[in-house]
């Protein structure tokens, strides 16, 4: 038997591979069909790219090391210019690993003059050592070889971890750039903005700037892309700020709200919104129609909805989410759920709501709340119940409604 001399970490450059990976992401996006890219859910597609291009580092499970074989064979030994075949006894150690096997071929940034050597199996590496008959010496030699491999793996992990953390921002930028170009090429970009004009201000228009478990490439309609109206983020934040202002109103005038019912509370919010904003796209303003509490429409489609509910427990809240997901059918629609809390600990409600959202089957991801957000405010992306390729951006606002004048103020 001849001892194996498989040199590890010497076939390819990991740094070069990572350097080229953003180009690979961009190439994959560029290769997608126009209508697919315009119709697909951005969140689902970005998650698919992250799953596809993320790298699972190698980890040796040293605690499960076993002697897989005891072998005998011959080893060539040179002595004063003469080469002899010397019979040797060997111990072959098997060490399980997890991660992407191909990484044993990639050279990390930090290397040595003599790379590690080992055989690579399907999910094990094999290190063969001469059986000297001395257990201490055998164990020391094995430890040295394993430590040498671990040094290379540690260097790989640092580079891979940095790459995995950056995939989302790289993928999002590439996706948005490609989608923006397609929209411009189709001469439909100007129809996508949905600016809101504050009462008394002049009209304006802003162009939007637009492996263990596999995440499959998301499906999308094959029909030609039709542009959708969209509430811009800055306008969305203005609407939310107007809603937040009602918390101040309730704190300053608690006696006016201590016996008010849900419908009357809704109307206070409508007055606040109608006094501040005008829906420029349709000429309509926020309306209460008996089903949807507060809405903004364009071309007969709802692009902003706010549902107002007194806190009635987890089931009522979950039903409200389902109701909202049925109302909104246009891409990137934005919404709010306004929760009125009375005779219940508001801190309990604030802690419970994120759990209920994340447990919902339509939950996609949590989004960071802006600095102006009120205490307990949270924001999520949810899939439309009618079309999974459509996303709904929901902000949850929670208001403590006083039961009498002595209970004024929020309790968070």
WOLIN-V843738 format. One record per residue. N is the residue number from 1. OMEGA is omega in degrees with one decimal (999 if undefined). D_FIRST is the distance of its C-alpha to the first C-alpha in Angstrom with 1 decimal. Layout:
# WOLIN-V843738
[[N:OMEGA:D_FIRST] [N:OMEGA:D_FIRST]]
This chain:
# WOLIN-V843738
[[1:172.4:0.0] [2:-179.8:3.8] [3:-179.5:6.5] [4:179.5:9.0] [5:178.3:12.3] [6:-178.7:14.9] [7:-179.2:18.2] [8:171.0:20.8] [9:-174.6:24.6] [10:-174.1:24.6] [11:-174.7:25.6] [12:178.8:29.2] [13:178.6:32.1] [14:-178.9:33.4] [15:178.7:36.7] [16:177.9:37.2] [17:-179.9:36.4] [18:177.9:39.0] [19:-178.5:41.4] [20:-174.0:41.4] [21:175.5:41.6] [22:176.6:45.4] [23:178.7:45.8] [24:176.9:43.6] [25:179.7:46.0] [26:179.2:49.0] [27:179.0:47.6] [28:179.2:47.1] [29:179.7:50.7] [30:-178.2:52.0] [31:-179.8:50.5] [32:177.9:52.4] [33:-176.0:55.5] [34:-175.5:58.8] [35:176.6:60.4] [36:-175.7:57.2] [37:179.6:56.9] [38:-178.0:60.6] [39:-171.7:60.7] [40:173.8:57.5] [41:-178.8:57.6] [42:-178.6:56.6] [43:-178.8:55.2] [44:-177.9:53.0] [45:177.8:51.8] [46:177.6:50.9] [47:176.1:49.0] [48:178.9:47.1] [49:179.6:46.2] [50:179.0:45.2] [51:-176.0:42.9] [52:-172.7:41.4] [53:175.9:40.9] [54:-176.2:40.0] [55:177.2:36.4] [56:-177.1:34.7] [57:177.0:32.8] [58:176.2:29.4] [59:176.7:29.4] [60:176.4:26.6] [61:-172.4:27.5] [62:-178.5:26.1] [63:-179.1:28.1] [64:177.8:26.0] [65:178.8:22.6] [66:169.7:20.5] [67:-175.6:17.3] [68:-177.9:15.8] [69:166.0:12.8] [70:-170.1:11.7] [71:171.0:8.1] [72:179.0:6.6] [73:-177.7:3.8] [74:177.9:5.3] [75:-179.6:7.3] [76:-179.5:10.2] [77:179.6:13.4] [78:180.0:16.9] [79:179.9:19.8] [80:175.5:23.3] [81:177.5:22.2] [82:-179.2:19.7] [83:-179.0:15.9] [84:170.1:13.9] [85:-177.7:10.3] [86:-179.9:10.4] [87:-178.8:8.8] [88:168.9:8.7] [89:-176.4:9.6] [90:169.7:9.5] [91:-179.9:12.2] [92:-177.0:12.3] [93:177.1:16.0] [94:179.5:17.9] [95:179.7:21.2] [96:174.4:23.7] [97:171.8:25.7] [98:-178.1:29.0] [99:-175.7:30.4] [100:-175.5:29.6] [101:-176.6:25.9] [102:-178.7:26.8] [103:175.7:27.8] [104:178.6:24.3] [105:-170.3:24.9] [106:178.6:28.3] [107:177.6:28.9] [108:-179.6:31.6] [109:-177.8:34.5] [110:-176.2:33.1] [111:174.9:29.8] [112:-179.3:28.2] [113:-179.4:27.0] [114:-178.5:23.3] [115:177.5:22.7] [116:177.8:20.5] [117:177.7:16.9] [118:170.5:15.6] [119:-179.4:14.6] [120:175.1:17.8] [121:-177.4:18.6] [122:177.6:22.0] [123:177.7:23.5] [124:167.2:20.7] [125:-176.2:18.6] [126:178.4:15.2] [127:-177.8:14.6] [128:-176.2:11.5] [129:176.8:12.7] [130:177.6:11.9] [131:-177.9:13.8] [132:-176.6:16.4] [133:-179.5:18.7] [134:-176.7:21.3] [135:-178.6:22.1] [136:-179.3:24.3] [137:179.1:21.9] [138:-179.6:19.2] [139:179.4:21.9] [140:179.4:23.3] [141:177.7:20.1] [142:179.9:19.7] [143:179.9:23.4] [144:-179.4:23.2] [145:178.8:20.6] [146:179.4:22.6] [147:178.0:25.9] [148:177.2:24.7] [149:-178.3:24.1] [150:177.2:27.4] [151:178.4:29.2] [152:-178.9:28.3] [153:178.9:29.3] [154:177.8:32.5] [155:176.5:33.5] [156:-174.9:32.8] [157:-179.6:34.9] [158:179.6:37.9] [159:-178.3:38.1] [160:179.4:37.5] [161:178.8:40.1] [162:178.1:42.6] [163:-178.3:42.0] [164:179.7:42.4] [165:-176.2:45.6] [166:-174.4:47.0] [167:-175.5:46.2] [168:-177.6:49.5] [169:178.4:51.7] [170:-178.5:50.0] [171:-179.5:50.1] [172:-180.0:53.7] [173:-179.9:54.9] [174:180.0:53.3] [175:-178.1:54.6] [176:179.7:58.1] [177:179.5:58.2] [178:-179.2:57.3] [179:179.1:59.7] [180:-180.0:62.5] [181:178.9:62.1] [182:179.5:62.3] [183:178.4:65.4] [184:179.0:67.0] [185:-178.4:66.2] [186:179.5:67.9] [187:178.9:70.9] [188:-174.6:70.8] [189:-176.2:69.9] [190:-180.0:73.5] [191:-174.2:74.1] [192:-177.1:71.4] [193:176.4:73.1] [194:-175.8:75.2] [195:172.4:77.2] [196:-179.3:79.6] [197:174.3:82.8] [198:-178.7:84.4] [199:178.8:88.1] [200:179.9:90.2] [201:179.1:87.4] [202:-179.0:87.2] [203:177.3:84.8] [204:179.8:81.4] [205:-179.3:78.1] [206:176.8:74.6] [207:-179.4:71.8] [208:174.4:68.7] [209:-175.0:65.6] [210:999:63.6] [211:165.1:37.6] [212:175.3:37.3] [213:-175.5:40.8] [214:173.9:41.6] [215:-176.1:45.1] [216:176.0:45.9] [217:-175.5:48.0] [218:177.8:51.6] [219:177.4:54.0] [220:-179.9:57.3] [221:177.7:60.4] [222:-179.1:60.2] [223:177.7:63.9] [224:-178.2:65.2] [225:175.1:65.3] [226:-177.3:68.7] [227:-178.9:69.4] [228:173.9:70.0] [229:-174.8:72.4] [230:174.8:70.8] [231:-177.3:72.2] [232:-176.8:71.0] [233:-178.9:69.3] [234:177.9:72.1] [235:177.6:74.6] [236:180.0:72.7] [237:176.7:72.7] [238:177.9:76.4] [239:179.9:77.0] [240:178.8:74.9] [241:177.6:76.9] [242:176.7:80.1] [243:179.9:78.9] [244:-177.8:77.9] [245:179.3:81.4] [246:176.9:82.7] [247:178.7:81.1] [248:179.0:83.3] [249:-179.2:86.3] [250:178.5:85.7] [251:-177.5:85.2] [252:-178.3:88.5] [253:-174.9:90.5] [254:-177.3:89.1] [255:179.8:92.4] [256:-174.7:92.3] [257:-171.9:89.0] [258:178.8:89.4] [259:-175.6:90.7] [260:-179.4:89.5] [261:-173.2:87.7] [262:-177.9:84.6] [263:179.9:86.6] [264:176.8:88.7] [265:177.8:85.7] [266:-176.4:84.2] [267:175.6:87.5] [268:178.3:87.4] [269:178.9:84.0] [270:178.3:85.4] [271:179.9:88.3] [272:-178.1:86.0] [273:-178.7:83.8] [274:178.2:86.7] [275:-174.9:88.4] [276:-170.3:85.5] [277:175.6:83.8] [278:179.4:84.7] [279:-173.1:82.4] [280:-171.8:82.9] [281:-176.4:81.0] [282:-175.7:83.3] [283:177.9:86.2] [284:175.7:85.6] [285:179.5:85.1] [286:-176.4:83.4] [287:173.8:84.9] [288:-172.3:84.9] [289:177.2:85.2] [290:177.7:85.0] [291:178.4:81.3] [292:-171.1:79.4] [293:-179.8:80.7] [294:-177.9:80.3] [295:171.9:79.1] [296:-173.0:79.0] [297:171.0:78.9] [298:179.5:78.4] [299:178.6:79.0] [300:-179.1:79.5] [301:179.1:76.0] [302:176.7:75.4] [303:169.8:73.4] [304:177.1:74.3] [305:170.6:75.1] [306:175.4:75.8] [307:-179.9:76.1] [308:-177.9:78.2] [309:165.4:77.6] [310:179.5:78.7] [311:-179.7:75.7] [312:180.0:75.7] [313:-176.1:72.3] [314:-176.2:68.8] [315:179.2:69.8] [316:-180.0:72.7] [317:178.8:70.4] [318:177.0:67.7] [319:178.0:70.5] [320:177.0:71.7] [321:179.4:68.3] [322:179.9:68.3] [323:-178.9:71.8] [324:-179.3:70.9] [325:177.1:67.8] [326:-178.3:70.2] [327:-171.0:72.7] [328:-176.8:70.6] [329:-178.1:69.1] [330:-175.4:68.9] [331:174.5:65.8] [332:177.0:65.5] [333:-177.7:68.6] [334:-174.3:69.4] [335:175.4:71.0] [336:170.1:72.0] [337:-179.3:72.5] [338:-178.0:75.3] [339:174.7:75.2] [340:-178.4:78.5] [341:179.1:78.0] [342:179.2:81.0] [343:177.3:81.3] [344:177.6:77.5] [345:-178.3:75.3] [346:178.6:74.2] [347:177.7:71.2] [348:179.6:69.9] [349:-179.7:70.3] [350:-179.4:68.6] [351:-174.2:65.5] [352:-171.2:65.5] [353:178.0:65.8] [354:178.0:62.3] [355:-178.3:60.7] [356:178.9:62.8] [357:-175.6:62.0] [358:178.3:58.2] [359:-177.6:58.3] [360:-177.5:60.2] [361:-179.9:58.2] [362:-179.1:59.5] [363:175.9:58.3] [364:-177.8:56.2] [365:175.2:56.2] [366:-180.0:58.2] [367:179.5:60.0] [368:176.8:61.2] [369:-179.6:64.9] [370:-180.0:67.0] [371:-178.0:68.5] [372:-176.3:71.9] [373:177.3:70.7] [374:179.6:72.6] [375:179.0:71.1] [376:179.4:69.1] [377:-179.7:68.9] [378:-173.2:65.6] [379:-174.7:64.4] [380:169.1:61.9] [381:179.7:60.8] [382:176.0:61.3] [383:173.7:60.8] [384:179.0:64.0] [385:-179.9:64.4] [386:-177.8:65.7] [387:-176.7:63.1] [388:178.7:59.7] [389:179.6:59.4] [390:-179.1:62.4] [391:177.7:62.2] [392:-179.7:64.9] [393:-174.6:65.2] [394:170.3:66.9] [395:177.8:68.3] [396:174.3:69.5] [397:-174.6:72.5] [398:-176.8:73.9] [399:175.4:77.6] [400:-179.1:79.3] [401:-176.2:82.7] [402:177.0:85.1] [403:172.0:87.1] [404:-172.4:90.0] [405:-179.0:91.1] [406:-177.4:89.7] [407:-178.2:86.2] [408:174.4:86.0] [409:176.7:82.8] [410:-172.2:79.2] [411:-178.8:77.4] [412:999:73.9]]
